[in-house]
Amino acid sequence: MPTPETTPPSRQAPAARTPGHPVPAPTGNWAVGMLMATTPCSARDALRILATAADLADVAVRDLAAAMTATSCGTALPARLERALRRAVEAARTRGPAGGPRGAGLAPNPARTEEVLTRLRGCQARLAASPHDPGALRAMDDTAYTLCVLMGRATALEAIAAAEAQLAATG
């Protein structure tokens, strides 16, 4: 009898639905890309949103990802999955105090802030055009991380809000 290490992936038992469990590619990458482009968020946050939505809908993460990618071919997302996904995205958007005070330190240069925010918007558009592109996923994730570090925020949404507020105040 083959051991789990030697059993081909197609013959292994389905993976458990756990928040930390990776979503299989390419369907998972496509779903992550779709969330990163529309929310916007990092890959880590997109995986967390997928796992939360799967838990809310009581389905496997891979099934939710497959249903999401099928929407690009004209298939409607089942109402139960759509509600769960909306709730998970909303929970991710309201998780922390977006306008909270910035920690001690210097404010970033507005020109650098504008450059990174513009790059993030470009990555978001590229990812929206092809959510399955691994290069677009990496670029969006890297740029979201850069903006988070630059603005001193924990999530991409908080960093975007802080960057936009800084640019509005200086311009």
C-alpha positions in Angstrom: 0.0 0.0 0.0 1.5 3.4 -1.0 2.3 5.9 1.8 0.8 9.4 1.6 4.2 10.7 0.5 4.2 8.4 -2.6 0.5 8.7 -3.4 -0.1 10.9 -6.4 -1.9 14.1 -5.5 -4.9 13.1 -7.6 -5.4 10.0 -5.5 -5.0 11.5 -2.0 -8.0 12.2 0.2 -9.4 15.7 -0.1 -7.8 18.3 2.1 -9.5 19.4 5.3 -11.2 22.8 5.3 -8.9 24.7 7.6 -8.0 28.5 7.5 -4.3 27.8 7.1 -4.7 25.2 4.4 -3.3 26.4 1.0 -5.7 26.5 -1.9 -4.6 24.3 -4.8 -3.4 25.9 -8.0 -4.4 27.1 -10.6 -8.0 27.6 -9.4 -6.8 28.8 -6.0 -4.3 31.3 -7.6 -7.1 32.6 -9.8 -9.5 33.1 -6.8 -6.7 34.8 -4.8 -6.0 37.0 -7.7 -9.6 38.0 -8.1 -9.8 38.9 -4.4 -6.5 40.8 -4.4 -7.7 42.9 -7.4 -11.2 43.7 -6.1 -10.6 44.2 -2.4 -7.5 45.2 -2.7 -5.4 43.1 -0.3 -2.3 41.0 0.0 -2.2 37.3 -0.9 -2.2 36.4 2.8 -5.3 38.4 3.4 -7.0 37.0 0.3 -6.3 33.5 1.5 -7.7 34.4 4.9 -10.9 35.9 3.2 -11.3 32.7 1.2 -11.0 30.5 4.3 -13.4 32.7 6.2 -16.0 32.6 3.4 -15.6 28.9 3.0 -16.2 28.4 6.7 -19.3 30.7 6.6 -20.7 28.8 3.6 -19.7 25.5 5.1 -17.8 24.4 1.9 -14.2 23.4 1.2 -11.9 26.3 0.2 -11.1 24.6 -3.1 -14.9 24.4 -3.9 -15.3 28.1 -3.2 -12.3 28.9 -5.3 -13.6 26.7 -8.2 -17.0 28.4 -8.0 -15.3 31.9 -8.0 -13.2 31.1 -11.1 -16.3 29.7 -12.9 -17.8 33.2 -12.7 -15.2 34.3 -15.3 -16.8 31.9 -17.7 -20.3 33.2 -17.2 -21.5 30.9 -14.4 -23.2 32.8 -11.6 -21.8 32.3 -8.1 -24.4 30.6 -5.9 -26.2 33.0 -3.6 -25.1 31.2 -0.5 -21.4 31.5 -1.6 -21.8 35.1 -2.7 -23.3 36.1 0.7 -20.5 34.3 2.5 -17.8 35.9 0.4 -19.4 39.4 0.8 -19.4 38.9 4.6 -15.8 37.7 4.7 -14.6 40.7 2.6 -16.6 43.1 4.7 -15.1 41.6 7.9 -11.6 41.9 6.4 -12.3 45.6 5.6 -13.5 46.5 9.0 -11.1 44.4 11.0 -9.0 47.2 12.5 -9.1 50.9 13.0 -8.2 52.1 9.5 -7.7 55.7 10.5 -5.9 55.0 13.7 -2.9 57.0 14.8 0.4 56.3 13.1 3.1 55.0 15.4 6.1 57.1 16.2 8.3 57.9 13.2 8.6 60.1 10.2 5.9 60.5 7.6 7.0 59.2 4.3 7.8 61.5 1.4 4.6 62.3 -0.5 6.3 61.7 -3.8 7.3 58.2 -2.7 3.8 57.6 -1.4 2.3 58.7 -4.6 4.7 56.5 -6.6 3.9 53.3 -4.6 0.1 54.0 -4.6 0.2 54.5 -8.4 2.2 51.3 -8.8 -0.4 49.5 -6.5 -3.3 50.8 -8.7 -1.4 49.5 -11.8 -0.9 46.1 -10.2 -4.5 46.0 -9.3 -5.6 46.7 -12.9 -3.2 44.1 -14.2 -4.5 41.5 -11.7 -8.1 42.4 -12.6 -7.3 41.7 -16.2 -5.6 38.3 -15.5 -6.2 37.1 -12.0 -4.5 33.8 -12.7 -1.1 35.4 -13.7 1.5 34.4 -11.0 3.6 37.5 -11.9 0.7 39.8 -11.4 -0.1 38.1 -8.0 3.5 38.6 -6.9 3.7 42.2 -8.1 0.4 43.1 -6.3 1.5 41.3 -3.1 5.0 43.0 -3.1 3.5 46.4 -3.8 0.8 46.0 -1.1 3.5 45.0 1.3 5.7 48.0 0.4 2.8 50.4 0.9 2.0 48.8 4.3 5.6 49.2 5.4 5.8 52.7 4.0 2.7 53.9 5.7 3.2 51.9 8.9 -0.1 50.0 8.6 -1.0 46.3 9.1 -3.2 45.8 6.0 -3.3 47.1 2.5 -6.7 48.8 2.9 -5.4 50.7 5.9 -2.2 51.6 4.1 -4.2 52.8 1.0 -6.5 55.0 3.2 -3.5 56.5 5.0 -1.6 57.1 1.7 -4.7 58.8 0.2 -5.2 60.9 3.3 -1.5 62.0 3.3 -1.7 62.9 -0.4 -5.0 64.8 0.1 -3.4 66.8 3.0 -0.3 67.7 1.0 -1.9 68.4 -2.4 
